[in-house]
Amino acid sequence: MVIILYYFYKTKGRVIIIKVEIILLTNNIVLPFQSLREEHNLDFLELDKLFASKSLAEHGLGFLINVYKIGDSKHEEILLKKIVFDTGGSNLTYLHNLDIRGYPLYDLDYIVLSHWHYDHTGGLIKILERTDQKVPVICHESAKFERLFKRSKNLRNQDLIGKTKHDLSPLLTSSKIVNQESINFEQIESLNGLVHFTKDTFEIPNIKGLKVIVSGEIPRVHHDEDFDNFFSLQSGIVKMDKILDDKCLILEFDERIVLLNGCCHSGIMNTIDYVKSHSDKPITHIIGGFHMASASDRRIRITLDYLNSLEMFNDTLYLFPIHCSGEKFAKIANTPNYDKIKAFNVSVGTTFSFNEENNLM
């Protein structure tokens, strides 16, 4: 999936164009014959069937973001920043789908990790192996935790909390739980990765006309978005893990915001509240995981009521709930009750393009 945004600003009488490409290289689905443009009259959407047919899907998420300045000839693109936001899962579809498109990574500027879960960090080491320069890896100190995931419905929280890893050996051996090791500083640093932990916002610098902001910790305010089914080893003891490292990426243009999520463990309402606390510009697109695959109809409707009540740019909020979002969320979002929302799950190989100056959205 490629989303192309154009931002225009004037300097000394000249119009400068900033173009942003957001390329989805890992997602759960590949549908070479998806026809959303034709079926839903989405003029800004294209599907490259050739790329889609060669792509692989896995349970994971990963984006490549290119920020360009367009030169005076309108055909000259000057790369300002190249950013990886999440790196896909352990099957390395990020690298496969990158390679069939011929995108290089030697000039990568930043890697941003939405959170330290295997389906978002699987390609990290292989990506670093392709870089020719030191690359900041922006993440949260919760990456230092070894994470644990339940794989048996019969396990209760009290079967895990307060235990040591040795106590859990039978559950690990039987795969009733699986673990993910913590971040490996030595390996990352040996590959020119510069780990930067932050609980606060982090702005990627030196892009005139566009703010690219990595969120800090997102406050958990909405009770309906709370959860108690994730765990990590902290000081050798299993504790409940609220995934405080859950980050979003905020692309702030002159009049609006495009929001990228990893899994949105913080909850989409909490996340948008956080974004609104930093900017009053309306959000036009939300792309990424919504973590609603197991959500009840009640929770989905509460979330959609919230989204439908937001201030809209051109009266429409485009949602692309992918990866962990679940099919039901988009289905309910597209009912008549939510007249300002359009929601779509998209295949790898889809291209979005629109021109902010002409208000094509």
N, C-alpha and C positions, 0 to 999 in steps of 0.2 A: 504494500500500500504506500503510495506517495501522495503527500499533501503539499501543494505548492501555494504559498501565500506571497503576495507582492505588497510591499509597503513603499510609498512614495514620500520623499521629503525634499524640500527646496534648500539649496545652499548657494548663495551668491548668484541667484537667478537661474541656477540649473536644477533640474529635477533629478534626484538620485533614487534609484530603485533598489530596494532590498528584497531579495527573494529567499524564502525559507522552504526547503524540502524536508519533509518528514517521511522517511521510508520505513515501512514495517517489514522487517526481515524475519521475524519469528512470530507466529500466531498458531492457533489450534486448528485452523482450517485452510485448505487450498481448494478452491472451486474454479477451475479454468473457464467454466461456462456461466458464471454468475453474470446476470444482466441487469444490475440495479439501475444503471443509467436509462436504459430503454423502458424498463417496467415501471419506474417511478419518476421519470422525467427529471433526472438529476443531471443537469447540464454540466455541472462541475466535476463529474465523476467519469473516469475511464477505467477499463480493465485491459491490461496487457495479457492476453491469453497465452502468448508464447512464454513469458516469464512465469506465469502461474502454472502452466503445464510442467515446467521444469522444477518448480519449487517443492519443498518438503514442509510438512506441518509437524508440530509437536506441541505438547502442553508446555507452553512457555511464551515469553514476550521479549521483543527486542526491536529497537528503533535505531536508524542512522539519520542524523539531522545535519544537513548542510545549509549554511547561511552564506549567501552570495551578495555581492554588490554588482549591479548590472552597469556596464560601461556605456559610454556615449553612443556607441554603435548599436546598442540594444542587443547585439549578438555576443558581446564579450561578457563573460561571467567571471568575476574575481572572487575566489573562495576566501571568506573571512573567518569562518569557524567550521570545524567538523567535530560533531559531538555524537558519541554513542550513549543512548539512554536504555539501559538494560541490555543483556547479552544473550538472551535465549536460554534454553535448557541444556541438559547434559548430552543430548543427541547432536548438538552442534549444527542445528539447522540454520542458525544465524550465519555461520561461515559458508555453508553450502549455498544459501540463497543470495548471499553477498557475492559469491564467486560467479554464479551464473549471470549476474548483472555486470560483472567486471568492475566493481567498486573497490578502489584501493583504500588501505588504512594506514599507510606509512606516514601520512601527514595529519594524523588524528590529534585533536587539541584537548579533548576531555572525555572521560568516561564517567557517567553518572549512574549510580545504582539506586533504583527505587527502594530496594530492601534486600537483605541478605537471605534470599530463598533460592533454592537450586534451580527453579524454572526461570529465574531472572539473571543468574550469575554463571550459568553453565559454560558460556563461551568466553569468559573473561580472560583466562590465561592464553588461549589461542589468539585472541584479538591482540593482546599485548605482544605476543611473539611477532606480530606483523608491523609493529610501529618502529619508526626510526628515530624517535625523539622521546624525551621524558614526557609522560602523560599523567596529569592529575587524575586520581580515581576518587570521586566525591561520594562519600557514604557516611553512615552513622556509626557510632561506637558499638551499637548492638551487633554489628558484624563480628565482634569478638566472641559472641555467644555461639556455642554449638546448639543447633536447633533440633527439635524432636517433633515428629509428626505421627499422629495416631493413624493406623491402618486397619484397626479392628473396631467395629461398632460396639463390641462388648466391653471395651476398656472404659473405666470411669476416670475422672480427673484425679480422684484420690489415689488411684493406682499408680500415679506418676509423681504428683507433687510431693516434694520433700525427700525423694529418693536420690541415690547416687547412680552414676552410670553403671557401676558394678551391680547394683540392685536390679537394674533393668536388663541385664544381659540375656535372660531367657526371652524377654519380649523382643529384643533386637534380633536374637538368633532365629526366632519364629516369624520375624517380619510383622509382628503385631504393631510395632512402632519402627520407624526408620529415622536415621539421624543424618544431619548435614554438618560437616566440620566447619569450624570457624574460619575466618579469613586468614590466609597464609601470607604474612607480611614479607617474609624472606623471598618467597617465590615471586611475588609481585614486584618487589624492589629490584630483584635480579633481572627483571624484564623491563626496567625503566618506568615502572608504575610508581607514582607518588601518592600514597594513601593520604587522603585528607578527610579526617572525621569532623563532622559539624552537626550540631543540634539546631543551628540557626539557618536563616536563609543564606544562600550563596549565589551571587550574581556573576555570570560569566561575562568578563569585561570586554571592552573595546569593540562594541557593535553599535554604531550610531544609528538611531532610529528604531531600535528594537531592544527590549530587555529580555534576556533569557535568565530566568530565576529558578534555582533549585530550592524547593521549600525546606523549611526547618521542621521541627517536630510539630505535628498538627494536633491541637487540643481536641480531646474527645468530649464533646458537649451533648450530642444527641444520644439519648439512652437507647434508642432502637438500633444504633449501630455498634453497640458494645458486643463483645464476644469473650469466650472463655475456653477455646479449644486449641490454643497454640501453646507450646512449651519450649523452654530452653534451659541449658545447664548454665547456672550462674554461680560462680565460686564453688563448683563441684556439686551443686544441689539443683534438682529440677524445680523450676518455678514457672508460674504462668507467664506467658510472654504476650505483651500487648503490642508487639511489633512497632515500637516507637520509631524505628528507622523508616517507616513507610513515608516515602517522599513522592511529590509530584513535580512536574516540570512546567513552569508557567512561561508562556511566550506572550509578552505584552507588547502589542502594537499601539499605534496612536489612538485608536478608537475602541479596541476590543482585545480580548484575550483568547488564546487557544490553550487548552489545558491538556497535558499528557499525564496519564496515570500508569503506574505499574500494576498493582493489584488493588489499590485503594483500600487497604486494610483499615485505614482510619475512618472509612465511610465517606461516601460522596458528599453527603450534607456537611459533615465536619470539614471536608476538604474545601468545599466551595465557601463555607464561612471563613476559612483561613484565607483563601484567595481574596475574598471581599474585604477582609481586614487590611489588606495591603494595597488594594486598588479598587476603585469604584467603577471600573470599565466593565461592560457586559461580556460574558463568556459566550462565544459563538459556537465553539466546538469542544467536546470532551471526548478524548480518544484514549482507549486503553482498557485495563481491567476495572470492573466495577465490583467485583467479588460478591455477586448476587446469585451464583449458581444454585445455592442451597437456601436462598431466602424465601420466606413465606410470601404469599400473595399480599398479606397485610403490609409487610415491610416494603415490598416493591411499590405498593400504591402510596405509602407515606413518602417514599423517596421521590416518586414521580410527581406527586402533588407539590412537593418542594421545588422540583426542577421547573415545573410548569408555571410556578408563581414568580420565577426570577424575571428581572428586567431583561428584555430581549433586544438584540440587535437585529433590525429588519424582521422582528416578530417570529423568529425561528431559532430554536436551539438544536443543533445537529449533534447527535450522540452516536458514537461508534463503540458500543460495549462489546469488547472482544475478550479472548483468553478465558478468564475466570468468571465472566459475567452471566453466563447461562442464557439459553434460548428464551426462557419465559419472560425475562426482563424486557427484551426488545419487543416481544409480542404484545405485552400489556402496554408498553410505551406507545405503540402505534394504534391504540384504540381511540375512538372519538373523544374520550374524556380528556385526552392530553393533546389538544389541538395545536399547541405551539412547539411540540417535540416531534422530531423525526429520528428514528433509531435504526441502525443497520449493523449487522455483523458482516465483515468484509473479508474477502480472500486476499492472501498474498498475491501481489501483482496488480492491485487496484491503484489507480492514480486519481487524486483529487487536485484540481487546479482552479484558482479563482483570483481575480484581480480586485484588490481592495478599492482602487480608485474608481472603478466603474460599478461598484456595488453589485457584482454578479451573484452574490449570495442572496 
